Amino acid sequence: MTRLSAMLAPCLMLLLLSGCASDGVKKPLPQPKPLKRSQPAYPIVARANHLTGYVQVVYDVNAQGKVAELRIVDSQPRYLFDEAVVRAMAQWEFEKNKPYKDLEMRFNFRLAQLNPPGQ
């Protein structure tokens, strides 16, 4: 009986451990769905001077569905459009109970051409 249990113990241990093992592939969590997204206002100074640019951000969404942390990683012209993006994203709302980290977004600020060429 002891010889049989000595042979079965490693097999049983292997079976138990293989049931706990995963395939090693980490499946990403689904991103929270946006419920409310307001667009940044074009700064008056930028509009008056016909300036264009962009702001690249990385942000987190908390369990309450709000932007929890906002990091501006790049902007051109530097600082000109940053405040408009921060104000707009403070109003954003996402699905609750789906926190997510390191979402990326790029805001492009372009002026609409009033008169197309040739007119």
TASUL-V922720 format. One record per helix or strand of 3 or more residues. SS is the DSSP state (helix for helix, strand for strand). FROM is the first residue (numbers start at 1). TO is the last residue. Records with the same first field share a line. If there is no record, write none. Layout:
BEGIN
SS->FROM-TO, FROM-TO
END
This chain:
BEGIN
helix->2-20, 44-48, 82-89
strand->34-36, 53-61, 67-76, 100-109
END
